[in-house]
Structure formats: C-alpha cells, structure tokens
Amino acid sequence: MVRLFGALPEPGGVRFRAPASASCDLDIEILSGAAAGIYRLVPSSVGVQERFVEAASAGDTYSYLIDGVRRPDPASRFQPTGVHGPSQIVDPNAFRWRHETWPFTPDNLVIHELHVGTFTDRGTFAAARERLADLRALGVTVIELMPVAAFAGRRNWGYDGVDLYAPSENYGHPDDLREFVDAAHGLGLGVILDVVYNHLGPEGAYLPQFLPEYINKRHHTPWGGAVNLDGPGASLVRSFIVDNAVHWIREYRLDGLRLDATHSLVDGGHPHIVTEVAAAARAAAGRPVTIFAEDHRNLVSLVQPPERGGWGVDGIWADDFHHVLRRYLAGDSDGYYQDYAGSIDELTRTLSQGWLYTGQHSRHAGRGRGTDPSGTPMHRFVICLQNHDQIGNRPTGDRLHHTIELPSWRAASTLLLTAPMTPLLFMGQEWAASSPFQFFTDLEPRLGALVTEGRRREFRDFAGFAESASQGLVPDPQDPATFERSRLDWSERSSPVHAACLALYTELLRLRGTHRALAAAPASRGDAEAIGNDVIAMRREHEHERFLVLVRLAGAGPVNVNINWSGTSPRIVLTTEDPRFAIDPHPPENRTQGERVAIRFHRPGAVILAS
C-alpha cells in the first residue's frame, strides 16, 4: 500500500506524516502561521507517525524535533532556505494547470537530457521554460531533467539529493517546476525526471535519523551501505521510495522517471523495488508514462514483464554503443573502455542486437557481463554519443566533439539519429557546444575537500593523469568556476560552425519524425553491415519506406553496396557534406547505378538514401 508522506493539506488543516519508525520520539514545531506551536506525533494505522493540525496551511514553515533537535521533514515539498533549514507546506492542488491533455506518447522517443542549473545563465526552472520552444523546434520529443531533489549548497549535479520530495530551492519554487512541465506539455513535449533511490547525499541527509532502518550495512555500494530494501524494517523504506515516485507523477504530471544506478538497488525480495516503483507510477498516472533504468549490467530481464520474471521497465540505458564509438573515434582505453576494441565489427553487432556484451568476460569487471537480448524490441535500448556521465566523469569534462574532427562528429551524429534504438542527446550537443560539463559540488568545506581529493585520486590510473602535477589539471569540484564553465552559451548557436551542426541535427530529427522507417524500431534486431574497417551500412525499412544509411567514420574512399530494392533507383535525401551542415563542404561523389550504390567519400561523413 502506498502511504503518503509529508505535510498534506486537507480541508481545515494539514496532515503531517513523517517517515519515522515507532522507535523515533517525534514532535512537530510549526514555526509560522495561525497554528504555530509544538505538537506530538503519534503512530498511525498506516504504520507511520502522523498528526492532523487544524489551522495549519500552505506557506507555513515547520520542523520536526528529535530529542529537541530541529530537523527538516525528509518528505518536505520545499526547503526555502536550504536542506538544513525549516520545511514549508505546499499545496500541489492549488496550482492551475493550463493543459489537461497533451500529446505525449512513449513511442518513438527522442530524449534531450539537461541540467537545470547549467542549461541557462539564470539556472532556474523559469529560465529553462523560456528555451522549450527551441527544443521543440529541434525535434526532440521528451526532456529528461537531471535530478532536481534538494541538495546541500548552491550547485550540484543533483545526485547528492537529500530531500527527495522537494525541488531544489536553487532552481525555484515547486510551482515553477509545474509551470515548466505545463509549458512543455503545451508544446507537445514530454518531461521525465531522473530520480536517485540508491543513496542519499553526504550533507543534509537527515532521513536515517528518522528511520535508522533506511541503511542496510550488510550490502555495500559505491556510496557505502545500501538503501535497505530487504532487511528488517525494509517495508517502511520501500513505501517511502514508492510513494516518492508516485508523488512526482501525481503532483507534477511527469511523463516518466529515469531510475539512477539500479544495479546499486540491492533487493533480494520479490517483487524487486524497481518493479514496484514502475507499477505504482503507472497506476498513479492513469495515462501512458515511461520508466527507464540506468544499469550497466546489460540484463535483458529489466525490460521483460514481471510475469516473465522481469522488472517491467520500458527501457534501459545501453552504454555499449557509446563506449565502442568513443574507443573507435577518440582512442580511449582507460577504465571500462579497456573492454572494447573500438572496431566497426563491434559497432555493427551493437547496432544489430542492442548491446555488445551478452555474457562475455569483462576485463574491467573481472567477470562475465551481459545477457542475450534476442527478441527484445530495439526501441527499449537508449543510446547516446554524450550524456552527463560520459562527459562529466571524464577528468576535464570534455565532450566527444571537442576531441574529434567535425566530419567524424557529423557522421557519428547521423548514426545515432538513424539507429533503430532510442536516441538521447545531452544539452548543447545539437550545436556542438563549446562548454564542457564538469563535476561540481558546493558541500561544506570539510566534505568538499574530501570530494576534491577523491576526484583527483580517481583519475590517477588514467593516461596523462598519473603524476600528482597532472592530477591538478582535474578541475576542483568545489570551485565556483568549475560550475560556471559548464553553463551553455546559447549565443554561440548563431556562429557558422555551431549553426551548421544545429541545422544537421534539426534535419536528421525532422527525417526521423517524418519517416517511420527511421524511427525507433519495435523489431527485435537491427540491420547493420560492416563495410571494411571504417564504414557501416544500416538499412531501415517500414512498410513501403526504405532507407540506406551509409556512415564513414574515418578516412576517405569509395563505398559500394547492393541495395536490393527490386529495381527501384535510390535518391540521396541527406549528406553531411551539404553546405547547410558543413561550412567547408567536400560533397561525396554519387555513382549509383541501378541496384548498385557507389559513393566516394572525400573524408568522414554520412549519406542517407531512400527508395
């Protein structure tokens, strides 16, 4: 049963439900308004501590008292002065939505991931809302917000959230997030939110003081003890997580959730917590929503239905596509890149089956990795050239297009946006943004110093960062300049090179949105073919539509392939060397005759042909 936590306005007052076990002696101190005073919470019939307070209302501030010490509500809907201060009562039903219906569908998604704090100069929900029309014009269909739950300090990626129900005050009021979602829906854009249930941030995490059972030290994760999902007292912990997911769907009308690092949700029970979250979110929505998992294990069971023993999520972040391409294009070999040769053959297999590792031994992990995805619809695999991890977890936060030449970047972008999987873009990618995306925090000084030290130690085994002097090149996460460098510069979109890249992305997404054959595929296998060591031929078909995508990722020279289109002559619908997309175009030569396609590339690039 889902138990609602937090300060919940009702007729005549507010019901306070704290995520606290019966062993926690708890009072509530209402600090402002007509109901100001101290009240004792009592165990309720639904297994939590609660109190209905007459005359309390939205806007009032309050704190809980644990042995006389003030603590914010772990289920607070807003922390106006930060995660250490009092909580504020918010009535979600007071917001007036303008769009009761919107055309979101989980089919044929193109995801655009963004970080609210660095997406614009102001770094707020309101400022991000002003850019929604640009994203709609680009051709994406859904926005993925990096975590917005309240965190310590003024800047953070969001994965150090501690008040999981409260949008960060740094980004605005909860109603500002609702305005963002409402405006997106008015433009036909869906909004999904990245949520973090596998750990709490290191500063301001008061929840375990209310619920000591929240952490299970028998299980270990990169953040320490695991969130308790299967030990003594786990029932209340699970209810808190499930209720949090439901709250985002109900109170903000979100179109889905991306569950962070599900491999660190250690749960020996049944159903798995991810299955429970997905089912509760769908039931709460009463409309189509989409649930994604980030999980590096390549487990096909995640996207299988519960009746077949699966977790029942709609899609999974599949990293192999990125890793193979990055190894091929930029030569990375540190860390998990050691598991990839970066060959066209690896890339072809990934495009054909969804991911590369289906059980083979991983040198990086020291064991077998992956399962066979045969029979899994291709649209369930989310692939990318960039995301926050694959940029920000590099020593200096450089993007792929900062490292490789633009012709190869355009070719790789074409491959991403015509693949049968679900593509994800990271903010600014569409115009080859000059800004990096670096790791930044604003923790209290002692913790901050440890984070800085740990961040630099993390890269000591990476090429070029072994010496202590080189480790100093890793930006200090605590330095405000690290955060400022990561902001997008929207003005650069009008400069020739960036405008040309934006034009390419816009046209590729127009083609993907117009032609079902180029969209994410329900089929369980892609049709990709390696031609030599540097070229991929990808066939995309749907009913009477047929496309051939030729992508040369490196070098120059002729590409010859049979189309087998029953005598139909192909026509070129796009080349990355069109003057709209390249300021110094080197158009490939087309010598196609009948069923034989013959394209001579003068440098890396891509050509899309249609019947």
Secondary structure, 3 states (H helix, E strand, C coil): CCCCCEEEEECCEEEEEECCCCCCCEEEEECCCCCCEEEECEECCCCCEEEEEECCCCCCEEEEEECCEEECCCCCCCCCCCCCCCEECCCHHHCCCCCCCCCCCCCCCCEEEECHHHHCCCCCHHHHHCCHHHHHHHCCCEEEECCCEECCCCCCCCCCCCEEEEECCCCCCHHHHHHHHHHHHHCCCEEEEEECCCCCCCCCCCHHHHCHHHEEEEEEECCEEEECCCCCCHHHHHHHHHHHHHHHHHHHCCCEEEECCHHHCCCCCCCCHHHHHHHHHHHHHCCCCEEEEECCCCCHHHHCCHHHCCCCCCEEECCHHHHHHHHHHHCCCCHHHHHCCCCHHHHHHHHHHCCCCCCCEECCCCEECCCCCCCCCHHHEEEECCCHHHHHCCCCCCCHHHHCCHHHHHHHHHHHHHCCCEEEEECCHHHCCCCCCCCCCCCCHHHHHHHHHHHHHHCCCCCCCCCHHHHCCCCCCCCHHHHHHCCCCHHHHHCHHHHHHHHHHHHHHHHHHHCHHHCCCCCCCCCEEEECCCEEEEEEEECCEEEEEEEECCCCEEEEEECCCCCCCCEEEEECCCCCCCCCCCCCEECCECCEEEEEECCCEEEEEEC
